[in-house]
Amino acid sequence: MNNTLTFYEHQSINFEDLKEKLNLSKNKIVELFKTINRKNKSIVKDNEYEENEYDSIFRIYYNEIKAKHYVGFVAVDNKVIQILPKVFKNEDYSDIEKILAFVKMMNYAYNLNIKEQELAKVKNEESKTTILEVFIYLFAYSLLKEIGRGFYREYVRVREEKKFLKGKLLIDKQIRKLPHQRHKFSIEYHVFTENNLLNQIFYYTTYISMKKTKWQINKKLLSELMLIFDGINLRKITIHDFKKVHFIRLNERFKKPFNLAKIILSTFGEVEGEDAVGFFVDMNDLFEKFICSILSKNLDFEIRYQDSFDLFKKETLKGLKNIQQKPDYVIYKNNKPLLVLDAKYKEIKKENGKIDLSSDILRQVYTYAKYYSTNDKNVNAVLIFPKYKNYNSFRRENPIIGEATFFDNEIKLYVLTYDMEKLITGDGIDEEFINCLNTLINEQNYLINLSNI
């Protein structure tokens, strides 16, 4: 029986193919996807229907099921359903290469601190590949590595009844006791122990993953962890447990396996008190955060993410509600804006060989640039689109696929593409894109400095 199903964004799969892939009846398939939709309705921003069971992560039609613009994965009813970015839908690369590209993208966007050499080990895994198995591997591998440097211990408060005094006597509790109970003391003390909340989260994640994983390498790593955690309390983990964990210098090195544990337990629906089951993100948000991380790590300028401003002057408002604008990124130097950038996870339309951008996008980015421009300096605008194989692929010597000056003859627009194939063939960094952007920034900085002379 096949227990794994892969979609790409906006891909539709008819029920005949689904029945063959999942070995389930149509009714059970509908119930399976209704469960996924119902459990994840809280993350859906643009749902137009009151009945989220039929339209949230997936859209359920009478003859097919269609993935929407969310990517991620979920394990429910012993089935693993995953959605990959549409830009990776190409036969030139294997499933594992596409999955690792997606994981790299997540790593940049959410700062998961996953190393390239860790992903290289997964690439040679021959078993059926899922995003979930990759995350389980990364969790087990990174946790074992950190435990090898030393088990994490901390002081834990203990309250109990003893025949002898130890630590602090809990007077309020002691004086309320009946006479036959007073032979024991209500005490509180602290012990330096490995049986703490963080290790309990790790142990429960290990226990659940051990029952679910199909990879032999994961079973081996998880078995080692099970032996190590012998003596730690095994209990159900709640959403509040994750919120109680605070990272300081002494436990900072465990932050990566902690983040991975949260993703894994959420995917299995094993976090008590959490509504969502699975790990799904809006692909538009993911692309924005990915580009933000790339810019921050590779440009020697200040990058402000979603730097907000009001569209109207407050003192002029009469009967109108102000509207807040949030450009994706504004590049600053010496606290002065140089460029406004906006990332668009869209396929570029072409007409007669020329780029056809929507007027809404152009008005939006012009407004951003106009706000940051002043009488003595203009701030130009940059639109960033993803590129991959036949997706937004233009034959150009550099990432600039279009440029123009707006009607005011002051603000320039540049349209750039970011090569997503670098996530498969390398570390994910598009050097040509970075070099091109650096050139635009330096030119803008030079013109501003020239105007100030």
N, C-alpha and C positions, 0 to 999 in steps of 0.2 A: 504494500500500500504506500502511495506517495503522500507524504505529510507536509510537503513544501510547495508553495505556489508563489511565483514571482510576477508582479505587474510592473509596468513603467507608468509614469504619470500619464493620465488621460487615456490610457490603454483600456480597451474593452475586451472582455472574454465572454463568449456565449456559454450558455448553460451546458450544451453538449460537451464542449471542451472541458468545462469545469468539472462535470461529472466524471470524465475520464481521468483528469489530473488528480482529483481529490478522492475519487471512489466513494462519492456520496450522492444521494438522491437530490433532486432539485429543491425539495422542501427543506432538507437539512442544510443545503448550501445557503439558501436564503436566510435561514435562522442563524447560521454561522456569521454571515456578513451583517445581519441586523444586530447581532451581539457586539461585533466590533464597532459598528456605527454608534450604537447606544452608549457603549462604554467610553467613547471618545468625543461625544457631542460637545463637551465643554471647551475643546480646543478649536472648534469650527467657528470661523468669524463671519462667513458670508452665507450661512444657511438660510434659505428663503422659506423653508417648510417648518411647520410646527412639529411634524412627525420626523424626528431625526433618524429613526431606524432605517429609513430608506434613502437618506441623502445627507451624509456627513463626510466621513473619510472616503467611502465608496458610494456611488449612486447605483441603486438597484432598479433595473428595468425588468419588464416581463420576460425578455429573451436574453438578457446579458447583464453583466456587472461591470461597471466602469470605475477605474481609479480616478480620483480628482487630483488636485495640486498639492497633495500631502505626500511626503516620503517618510519611510521608516519601516517598522516591523512589529509584529504581534504574534504571540503564541496563545492559542485558545483552542480548546477541545482537541488537544494533541495535534493541532495543525499550526504550521508556521506560515504566515502570510507576510510578504515583504513587497514594498514599493520602492523602485529605484528612480532616479532622475531621468527624464526623457532624453536628455542630451547624451546619455550613455547607451541609448538603444541602437547599437551597431554591432554587426556580426564579426567585426575585425578583432574583437577582444573576447576573452573567456569570461564566464560568470564571476569567477574569483577576482579577476582584474577589475571588473566593474564595481564589485562590492567593496574592494579595498579602496578604490577611487572615492566611493561614497563615504567610507570611514575616514579617509584623509580629509575630505571636505568637512565632515562633522568635527574632526580633530581641530582644524583651524577655527571653525566657527564658534565652538564651545570650549576651546582651550582644554581639551582632554589630556594633553601632554603625552600622547602616544608617539613612540619613537619609530623611525623608519625601519630599523632592524627588527623590531617586534612584528611589523607587518610582513617583512620579508620571510619570516619563519612560517607564517600562515599561508603564504602563496604556494608552498609546496604540499599543502594538505590535499589529499586525493579524494576525501570523502565529499558527500553532497554539501555544497557550500551555502550557508545562509549568513546574513548579517548577524543574527543571534549567536551562532557558533563562534564567529570571529570575536564578538564582544565577550563571550564566556572565556575564550582563550586569553584575551588581553587582560581580563580581570584576574584569572588564576595565575598567569605568568607574572604580571606586575606585583601581585600580592605576595607570591612566593619569594620574589626577588627582594622585596622590602623586609619580609620576615627574616630572610637570611641575614640581614644587617642587624636584626634584633627584634624580638617580640615587643609589641607595644603594650606598656603597662601604665596605669594611672591610678590615682587615689579615688576610691569609690566609697561613698557613705553607706554604712551598714547600720540598720536599726533592728534590734532583737531583744529577746527576753533571756537573761542569764541569772544564775544564782550568785554571781560575783560581779562587783563593779569593774567596768572597763570603759575607758573613754569618758563620755558625758552622760550624766543621769538626766533622763527626760522627766522633769519634776511634774509637769502638768499631767502627763500620762500616769505617773506613779501614784499620785495622790487620789486619782479616781478609781483605783483598784479596790476590789472587795478584800476583806481580811484574808481569805484563803488563797488569794493571788499574790500577796505581798512578800512571799518567800523568794520571788524573782524580781530582778531589777529591769526596768525599761531603760536601755542604754543606747547610745549612738557613738560610733567610732568610725575611723577611716582606715581602709586597708589598701596597700599598694599591690594591685592585682592585674592579671591579664584578662580576668572575667569582667570586662567593661563593655559599655554600649557599642563602641566601635567594633570590637572583636565579635560581639554577638551579631551585629549586622553582617560582618564578613562570614561568620559561621553559617548563618541562615542562608545567605546567598550561595555559599558553597554546597550546602545540603540540597537546596532546590535545583541548582544547576546540575549536580551529580545525577539526579533522577531524570533530568530532561535531555542532557547532551547525547549526541550520537557519535561524536568524534572520539576516537581512541586517545588522541593526545590530550584532549580535555579531561577525559576520565582519569588519565594518569596524573595530571597536575592536580585535579580536584581531590583525588584519593590521598595525595600527600597532604593537602590542606586539611582534610577530614581528620587525619591522624594528629596533625599539629594542634587543631582546635579541640581535641579531646579534653574535657574539663571545663570548656566554656558552655554556659547555659544555652541550649537550643530552644528558641522561642520564636513565635510569630513576630515579625517586625511591622511597626505601624508608621504612618506618615509622620507622626510626631517624633518618633525615634530619630528619623533623618534630620528633623529640624533641631533636635537637641545637640547634635554633634557640632562642635566648634573646633576649628583648626588653629593651632598655635605652632610655634617653632618646633615643639617636641613631636607633633604628629603630622606635620605638613606633608611629609613624604608618603603618607597613606591617602592623600586626597584623590589621586588617580583611581586606585581600586575602589574607593568610596563612591566616586561618581559613576563608575562602571557598574557597581553593585546596585545603585539606584535604578539605572537603566534596565538591567537584567530583571530585577524583581518586578518593576513596572510592566515589563514585557509579558511576564507570566501572570500578571494580576495578583501578585503575592504581597503587595503593600497594603496592609489593612488600613481602611479609612481613606484610601485614594480612589477616586471615581474612575479615572482612566485606566484602561488596560492596554498595554503596548507602548511603543515610543514612536510618535509621529510628529513631524514638524512641517509647517508651511514652507514649501520650496522657495517661495519668494523671499521669506525671512531668512532662510538658510543661505541663499545666494548673497543677500545683503551682508550678513554677518561674516560670511566667508571672505568677501572682497574687503571688508573692513579689517579683518585680521591680516590679510595679505598686505594691505596698504600700511598698517601700523608696524608690521615687522620689516618692511623693505623700503620705506621712505624716511629720510632724515628730516621730516617736518612734523608738526603737530597735526593730528587727525582728530577732528571732532565728529563723533557719530551722532546723527540726528540732532544737530544743533538747531534749536527751535526759535521761532520768532512769530509775532502776531501780524496778520495780513493787514489789519487796519490800525491806524493811530488811535489810541484809546481816547484821547481828548476830543476826537471828531465823531465818536460813535453816538448815534441817536436812533434808538430803536432797533439796532442791529447787533447780533451776537458776533463777537470777534472770532476769527478762525486762525487756529495755530498751524503754522507750516513747519515741516521737519525735513529738510534736505538730508539725504543719506549721509553724505560726508562733506565737510568743509575743511580745506587744507589751509593751515595758518603758518605764518612765520613772524616771530616777534609780535605775536598777538594781533597780526593783521591778516585778514583773509586773502588768499591768492586764487583759489579755484573752488568751484562748487561741483561736486560729482554726484551722480544719481545712478544706481545700479538697477537695471531692468531685466528681469528673468523672462524674456519674451523672444519669440522668433521674429526676426526682422522681415518685414514685407518689402518686396522689390517690384518696381514698375518700370518697364523699359530699361532694365539694368541699373536703375537708380533706387536708392534707399527711400522708402515711403514710411516716414514716422507719423504717428497720430498727432493731431493738433493738440490734444490734451497733454501729451507728454512734453511737447515743445513749449506750450504755455507754462506748464509747471516749472520746467527747468529754467526758463527765461525769468520767471518771477523770482526764483531763488537767487539767480545771478544779479538781478536788478537790485534786490534788497541789500546785498553785500557790497555793491558798487557805490562809489561816492563821486563827488564832482571832480576830484583829482586822480581817481584811479578806477579802472573797470575790473570787475571780476568775471572771468570767463566760465563757461559751463562745459561739463564733460558727461556724456552718457556712456554707460558701460553695459555691454551685452555679452552673454556667454557664447563661446564658439566651440564647435566640436565636429570634426569630419564634415558631413554635409549639413550641419546645423549652424546657420549664420556664418558660413565659411565664405570669405571673399579673397580673391587673389590680389593681395596688396603686399608691399614690401614691409610695412609696419602695421601695428594694430589700428591705426587711424583709417577707418573705412569711409569717413565722410566728415566734412567741415564746412562751415558757412559763417557769415556775420549776420546778426539780426538786423531788422529794419532801422534800429536806432543808430546803426553804424558804429556801435561802441562795444557791444558784447558779442563775443565769438562762441560758437558751438563746435565741439569736437565729438565725434561718435567713435568709440573704441570697442574692440572685442577682447575678451579674455579667453585664452586657449585652455579649455577644460581638459583637453587630452593630456596636459602636463600632470594631471592627477593620476593618470594611468602609467605614463612613460617615465615619470620622475617624481620629484617631491611636491609637485603641485604649483610651483612658482613659475609664472610666465615672465621670463626675464625681458623679453621684447616689450611686453606691456609695461613693466616697471621702468625700463629705460626710456620708453616713449613718454610716459607720464612725468618722469623726472625732467625731461627736456621741456615739456610744456610748463611745468612749475618754474623752472629756472628762467625761461623766457619771460614769464609773467612777472617774476620777482625783479628781473633786470629792468623791465619797462616801468615798474612802480618806482624803483630806486631812481631811474632816470628822470621821472616826472617830479621827484622831490628835490632835485639838484637846483 
